[in-house]
């Protein structure tokens, strides 16, 4: 889209219009309602904690609003679509992967069925769609039984009724995209193009085996190369669904101080691109970046973004886009009967495992970080992994570290009970990663800690077991933030030349999240699954309490 006059950008309402355009129209513009989600991660039931927003009564404070889950979301989506003459329901990726046990136990087939039932039509492919590899992604698209887990389903799996789009993901053997790069939807004779793609950095944040034989091309270059192809087919209104995002500083319907990869990507896009639906960062925002509306809808089904489009019937170009991030409040939207029936059918099979008691909580174990980057749940997970691997026959680990991205959900103490279930433990550690104990030198451990900032979009602070302590300085340049003299194990400073046994998960052992030095670890010994280590640790303690977050210290 090439604007012929000044754009009016109002981030409060997130509306884009072309000045004077409506006056020039002889006919009322085409109106299309676009509904969008991102990072659903199989949360068929509302996530614990809902969504945190500014307190309407006191904006200086925040409150948690109960929200999310497929039952309320389906009701919202169906209601909005029924009220619109023209509508389309789309997503920006990570619909599956890192899912609660109710979905994960059945290879995420329940999530695919749920979203198909509520009418999802198009989705970008996210990095988590590659958690189990390209073959499994294609099975989710096309159906069939590909593993013992998927064969546990209650009926034959027919695949997604919606279409995954993967414009930047190339099969190196064929030179073609793994899935279609775009789709065209037609409303009252006017075509709208949708390009879907994941982030270029996908190989660095998934297991290498999951993306073997695939190439992930630059996001903006991929989109720009497709614009002429769409225009040849009469498409002037172009929407990008991208699994990459940003980091705003405001509330869920605002956009102050947006930063992160999405900003530069949008600025590089061809001016024919009108609208960008983003995800990946698990943040909610509606922004105007480089004259284009850019949205994101938090995570776990807590928000549905409604974007109302007006398209000139003569030029077929977008003349207005207005967005609203709608909280999927469970106290407002009724439960959709189809979704309730689907959940009940799978819960009947999975319920005993999900509800199996593991132990008790004295306090909630959350992922909320200190300014130094340490969380209570991160501490507990690292402690569990060290405890299960420190024996000589288990690896003789000197300590353990784990990545924050591998910890996916809080374990919350409910007001009426302290029981911890296996389902809650699994939700916190859903990837099924094996523990690996390996050998690093003290100098390599120091480099590992420096890599928390090196080539990272945002800091990835490793969570460390209770016998480890170190200090980092935010004022120091990247690569020099950790003073090696501050790193202690069992109260003793590490020796740069000495060797230490370190327990990590297999994702980190493969150099995931940019921790390339860990991949050099020697004498690797595989261990049990991370979720099993956490379950065993909680069970052994009986009642687990929150620990002080004082292992990692920050100055400046």
MARFITI-894779 format. One record per residue (C-alpha): x, y negated, z negated. Coordinates in steps of 0.1 Angstrom, whole numbers, plus 5000, padded with zeros to 4 digits. Layout:
N
REC     c1     c2     c3
REC      X      Y      Z
...
This chain:
556
REC     c1     c2     c3
REC   5000   5000   5000
REC   5013   4966   5010
REC   4997   4938   4990
REC   4990   4908   5012
REC   4985   4884   4983
REC   4994   4879   4947
REC   4988   4908   4923
REC   4969   4901   4891
REC   4984   4924   4864
REC   4967   4926   4830
REC   4983   4952   4808
REC   4957   4949   4781
REC   4931   4962   4806
REC   4956   4979   4829
REC   4938   4966   4859
REC   4953   4958   4893
REC   4934   4937   4919
REC   4942   4919   4951
REC   4932   4883   4948
REC   4903   4874   4971
REC   4900   4909   4984
REC   4864   4914   4973
REC   4853   4883   4991
REC   4867   4895   5024
REC   4847   4928   5022
REC   4816   4931   5044
REC   4808   4964   5027
REC   4811   4974   4991
REC   4844   4992   4985
REC   4846   5029   4979
REC   4847   5038   4942
REC   4865   5068   4929
REC   4869   5079   4893
REC   4902   5097   4887
REC   4905   5116   4854
REC   4940   5127   4843
REC   4958   5147   4816
REC   4993   5157   4810
REC   5013   5180   4787
REC   4983   5201   4776
REC   5006   5230   4765
REC   4978   5255   4761
REC   4962   5237   4732
REC   4928   5253   4736
REC   4920   5244   4700
REC   4926   5209   4686
REC   4962   5205   4674
REC   4969   5199   4638
REC   4971   5162   4631
REC   4952   5151   4662
REC   4967   5119   4675
REC   4983   5090   4656
REC   4972   5055   4665
REC   4972   5020   4650
REC   4947   5017   4622
REC   4918   4996   4636
REC   4913   4981   4602
REC   4950   4973   4597
REC   4972   4973   4629
REC   5003   4973   4607
REC   4994   5008   4597
REC   4987   5040   4616
REC   4961   5067   4611
REC   4956   5102   4624
REC   4925   5108   4645
REC   4912   5144   4649
REC   4914   5150   4687
REC   4921   5174   4714
REC   4913   5209   4724
REC   4895   5223   4755
REC   4860   5222   4741
REC   4858   5185   4735
REC   4879   5177   4765
REC   4856   5197   4789
REC   4826   5178   4775
REC   4843   5144   4781
REC   4855   5154   4816
REC   4821   5168   4827
REC   4803   5138   4814
REC   4825   5113   4832
REC   4823   5133   4865
REC   4785   5135   4863
REC   4783   5097   4859
REC   4806   5091   4890
REC   4795   5095   4926
REC   4831   5103   4936
REC   4856   5118   4912
REC   4887   5140   4909
REC   4904   5156   4879
REC   4942   5159   4880
REC   4972   5166   4858
REC   5009   5156   4855
REC   5023   5190   4845
REC   5033   5211   4814
REC   4998   5226   4812
REC   5014   5259   4801
REC   5046   5268   4782
REC   5054   5262   4746
REC   5018   5271   4739
REC   5000   5283   4707
REC   4997   5320   4702
REC   4960   5321   4714
REC   4973   5313   4749
REC   5009   5326   4747
REC   4998   5361   4737
REC   4981   5365   4770
REC   5008   5349   4792
REC   4989   5316   4792
REC   4961   5331   4813
REC   4935   5316   4789
REC   4948   5281   4796
REC   4947   5285   4833
REC   4911   5299   4830
REC   4901   5270   4807
REC   4913   5243   4830
REC   4898   5260   4860
REC   4865   5262   4842
REC   4865   5225   4834
REC   4872   5216   4871
REC   4908   5206   4873
REC   4917   5202   4909
REC   4954   5192   4912
REC   4985   5193   4890
REC   5021   5185   4893
REC   5045   5212   4882
REC   5062   5204   4849
REC   5094   5218   4836
REC   5076   5242   4812
REC   5058   5258   4841
REC   5093   5273   4848
REC   5097   5288   4813
REC   5091   5323   4826
REC   5105   5317   4860
REC   5092   5308   4895
REC   5077   5342   4901
REC   5055   5339   4870
REC   5045   5303   4881
REC   5034   5316   4914
REC   5014   5344   4896
REC   4996   5318   4876
REC   4987   5300   4909
REC   4977   5331   4928
REC   4966   5356   4902
REC   4975   5392   4896
REC   4992   5412   4868
REC   5029   5406   4864
REC   5038   5417   4829
REC   5026   5438   4800
REC   5015   5406   4783
REC   4994   5394   4812
REC   4978   5429   4814
REC   4964   5424   4779
REC   4938   5400   4794
REC   4902   5408   4790
REC   4895   5409   4827
REC   4915   5407   4860
REC   4934   5374   4863
REC   4924   5356   4894
REC   4948   5327   4892
REC   4943   5290   4890
REC   4913   5274   4908
REC   4933   5242   4909
REC   4964   5236   4931
REC   4999   5231   4917
REC   5020   5206   4937
REC   5058   5207   4938
REC   5071   5183   4963
REC   5107   5181   4950
REC   5112   5218   4941
REC   5129   5236   4970
REC   5134   5273   4974
REC   5171   5274   4985
REC   5165   5306   5005
REC   5138   5292   5027
REC   5145   5255   5025
REC   5108   5249   5018
REC   5090   5237   4988
REC   5080   5264   4963
REC   5044   5251   4963
REC   5026   5225   4985
REC   5042   5190   4982
REC   5009   5172   4984
REC   4971   5174   4988
REC   4946   5152   5005
REC   4911   5146   4990
REC   4884   5130   5011
REC   4857   5108   4996
REC   4829   5095   5019
REC   4852   5099   5049
REC   4882   5081   5033
REC   4913   5102   5025
REC   4934   5098   4993
REC   4968   5115   4991
REC   4982   5131   4960
REC   5019   5139   4958
REC   5030   5161   4928
REC   5065   5167   4915
REC   5085   5174   4884
REC   5116   5157   4871
REC   5150   5160   4888
REC   5166   5171   4855
REC   5145   5202   4851
REC   5175   5226   4854
REC   5191   5210   4823
REC   5161   5216   4801
REC   5149   5251   4809
REC   5167   5285   4809
REC   5189   5288   4840
REC   5172   5321   4848
REC   5139   5303   4851
REC   5151   5281   4880
REC   5176   5303   4897
REC   5174   5298   4935
REC   5157   5265   4932
REC   5168   5229   4939
REC   5152   5199   4923
REC   5155   5168   4944
REC   5154   5131   4935
REC   5119   5121   4926
REC   5116   5087   4944
REC   5135   5099   4975
REC   5111   5129   4977
REC   5080   5107   4975
REC   5093   5081   4999
REC   5100   5108   5025
REC   5064   5120   5024
REC   5048   5086   5028
REC   5051   5085   5066
REC   5037   5120   5068
REC   5006   5111   5048
REC   5001   5079   5068
REC   5002   5099   5101
REC   4972   5117   5087
REC   4953   5085   5080
REC   4961   5082   5043
REC   4966   5047   5030
REC   4958   5052   4993
REC   4986   5073   4977
REC   4987   5087   4941
REC   5018   5102   4926
REC   5014   5129   4899
REC   5049   5131   4883
REC   5062   5151   4853
REC   5085   5124   4841
REC   5077   5095   4818
REC   5087   5067   4796
REC   5088   5054   4760
REC   5066   5025   4751
REC   5066   5007   4718
REC   5029   5000   4715
REC   4997   5019   4709
REC   4980   5044   4731
REC   4962   5019   4754
REC   4991   4994   4756
REC   5025   4991   4773
REC   5049   4968   4755
REC   5086   4975   4760
REC   5083   5005   4783
REC   5116   5022   4789
REC   5129   5055   4802
REC   5133   5072   4836
REC   5098   5064   4849
REC   5106   5027   4851
REC   5135   5031   4876
REC   5116   5058   4895
REC   5086   5036   4900
REC   5107   5007   4911
REC   5123   5029   4938
REC   5090   5041   4952
REC   5078   5030   4986
REC   5053   5001   4983
REC   5027   5024   4999
REC   5024   5043   4966
REC   4995   5027   4947
REC   4992   5046   4914
REC   5015   5068   4892
REC   5001   5094   4867
REC   5031   5105   4845
REC   5039   5128   4816
REC   5067   5147   4800
REC   5075   5123   4771
REC   5044   5131   4752
REC   5035   5094   4749
REC   5003   5075   4758
REC   5005   5043   4778
REC   4989   5023   4806
REC   5014   5000   4823
REC   5019   4978   4853
REC   5054   4985   4866
REC   5067   4969   4898
REC   5031   4960   4907
REC   5017   4995   4902
REC   4995   5010   4876
REC   5014   5038   4857
REC   4996   5059   4831
REC   5003   5087   4806
REC   4979   5105   4783
REC   4998   5117   4752
REC   4998   5155   4748
REC   4979   5186   4738
REC   4946   5173   4753
REC   4942   5144   4728
REC   4937   5119   4756
REC   4920   5119   4790
REC   4929   5089   4812
REC   4901   5075   4832
REC   4913   5055   4862
REC   4886   5037   4883
REC   4897   5030   4918
REC   4883   5007   4944
REC   4893   5013   4981
REC   4887   4991   5011
REC   4866   5010   5035
REC   4882   4993   5065
REC   4918   4994   5057
REC   4915   5026   5035
REC   4938   5010   5010
REC   4935   5006   4973
REC   4923   4971   4962
REC   4918   4978   4925
REC   4928   5003   4898
REC   4916   5001   4862
REC   4927   5025   4835
REC   4915   5035   4800
REC   4931   5061   4778
REC   4901   5078   4761
REC   4908   5097   4729
REC   4892   5132   4730
REC   4877   5128   4695
REC   4864   5161   4681
REC   4839   5141   4660
REC   4825   5124   4690
REC   4824   5149   4719
REC   4804   5181   4715
REC   4819   5215   4721
REC   4815   5227   4757
REC   4797   5261   4756
REC   4818   5277   4784
REC   4850   5267   4766
REC   4837   5280   4732
REC   4828   5313   4748
REC   4863   5316   4764
REC   4881   5308   4732
REC   4859   5333   4712
REC   4866   5361   4737
REC   4904   5357   4733
REC   4902   5351   4696
REC   4884   5384   4691
REC   4915   5401   4703
REC   4942   5378   4690
REC   4925   5366   4658
REC   4940   5392   4634
REC   4975   5384   4645
REC   4970   5346   4645
REC   4955   5346   4610
REC   4980   5371   4595
REC   4994   5355   4563
REC   5031   5349   4562
REC   5036   5329   4530
REC   5025   5297   4513
REC   5033   5260   4516
REC   5041   5237   4487
REC   5041   5208   4511
REC   5037   5202   4548
REC   5067   5209   4571
REC   5067   5182   4597
REC   5089   5171   4627
REC   5089   5135   4615
REC   5124   5123   4618
REC   5145   5100   4595
REC   5164   5072   4613
REC   5193   5096   4614
REC   5172   5121   4634
REC   5166   5148   4607
REC   5132   5164   4600
REC   5119   5187   4573
REC   5108   5214   4597
REC   5141   5211   4616
REC   5159   5218   4584
REC   5138   5248   4576
REC   5142   5263   4611
REC   5180   5259   4609
REC   5181   5274   4574
REC   5160   5304   4586
REC   5184   5310   4615
REC   5215   5308   4593
REC   5200   5330   4566
REC   5192   5357   4591
REC   5226   5357   4608
REC   5252   5349   4580
REC   5256   5386   4570
REC   5287   5402   4586
REC   5267   5427   4605
REC   5243   5400   4618
REC   5270   5377   4632
REC   5288   5362   4602
REC   5275   5328   4610
REC   5291   5299   4591
REC   5261   5277   4599
REC   5232   5272   4623
REC   5220   5244   4645
REC   5188   5241   4665
REC   5175   5217   4691
REC   5145   5195   4682
REC   5128   5202   4716
REC   5125   5239   4705
REC   5103   5229   4675
REC   5069   5222   4690
REC   5044   5218   4661
REC   5042   5208   4625
REC   5033   5234   4599
REC   5008   5215   4578
REC   4995   5222   4543
REC   4957   5221   4544
REC   4939   5203   4516
REC   4920   5234   4506
REC   4947   5261   4509
REC   4984   5266   4511
REC   4985   5297   4533
REC   5009   5298   4562
REC   4997   5320   4591
REC   5017   5337   4618
REC   4998   5316   4644
REC   5012   5284   4627
REC   5047   5298   4626
REC   5045   5308   4663
REC   5032   5273   4672
REC   5063   5258   4657
REC   5086   5282   4676
REC   5067   5293   4707
REC   5095   5299   4733
REC   5105   5334   4722
REC   5142   5325   4723
REC   5167   5349   4709
REC   5192   5338   4683
REC   5228   5340   4695
REC   5259   5338   4672
REC   5290   5326   4689
REC   5324   5311   4681
REC   5334   5274   4685
REC   5364   5256   4673
REC   5361   5226   4650
REC   5370   5203   4679
REC   5342   5219   4700
REC   5317   5214   4671
REC   5326   5177   4670
REC   5321   5175   4708
REC   5288   5194   4704
REC   5276   5167   4680
REC   5288   5139   4704
REC   5267   5155   4731
REC   5236   5145   4712
REC   5240   5112   4730
REC   5262   5120   4761
REC   5241   5119   4793
REC   5209   5120   4773
REC   5177   5100   4782
REC   5171   5098   4745
REC   5192   5111   4716
REC   5187   5149   4709
REC   5197   5152   4673
REC   5205   5188   4665
REC   5190   5201   4632
REC   5216   5217   4610
REC   5215   5243   4582
REC   5217   5232   4546
REC   5255   5239   4542
REC   5263   5213   4569
REC   5266   5175   4566
REC   5279   5147   4588
REC   5276   5110   4595
REC   5271   5092   4628
REC   5275   5055   4636
REC   5250   5039   4659
REC   5273   5010   4665
REC   5300   5032   4680
REC   5301   5039   4718
REC   5286   5071   4731
REC   5312   5099   4727
REC   5327   5084   4696
REC   5297   5083   4672
REC   5306   5112   4649
REC   5337   5109   4627
REC   5351   5144   4626
REC   5363   5138   4591
REC   5327   5134   4580
REC   5317   5169   4592
REC   5316   5194   4564
REC   5307   5231   4561
REC   5301   5244   4526
REC   5314   5211   4513
REC   5348   5214   4531
REC   5359   5192   4561
REC   5361   5212   4593
REC   5395   5220   4608
REC   5396   5210   4645
REC   5418   5239   4653
REC   5400   5266   4633
REC   5372   5289   4647
REC   5337   5290   4633
REC   5308   5313   4639
REC   5277   5292   4648
REC   5241   5304   4654
REC   5220   5288   4681
REC   5191   5299   4702
REC   5198   5314   4737
REC   5186   5281   4754
REC   5214   5262   4737
REC   5238   5291   4742
REC   5232   5286   4780
REC   5241   5249   4777
REC   5205   5237   4776
REC   5196   5201   4767
REC   5230   5189   4778
REC   5250   5208   4752
REC   5275   5221   4777
REC   5302   5228   4752
REC   5280   5255   4735
REC   5280   5275   4767
REC   5318   5279   4761
REC   5311   5298   4729
REC   5330   5331   4726
REC   5322   5365   4713
REC   5284   5360   4716
REC   5262   5383   4696
REC   5225   5384   4704
REC   5200   5384   4675
REC   5163   5385   4668
REC   5137   5360   4681
REC   5137   5325   4665
REC   5100   5329   4655
REC   5108   5362   4638
REC   5136   5345   4619
REC   5113   5318   4607
REC   5086   5342   4597
REC   5110   5364   4578
REC   5125   5334   4560
REC   5091   5320   4549
REC   5080   5355   4538
REC   5111   5361   4518
REC   5107   5328   4499
REC   5070   5334   4493
REC   5063   5297   4488
REC   5083   5272   4509
REC   5087   5235   4500
REC   5099   5205   4519
REC   5136   5198   4514
REC   5153   5164   4512
REC   5163   5151   4546
REC   5199   5142   4536
REC   5221   5165   4558
REC   5226   5140   4586
REC   5235   5104   4576
REC   5235   5073   4598
REC   5253   5040   4595
REC   5244   5009   4614
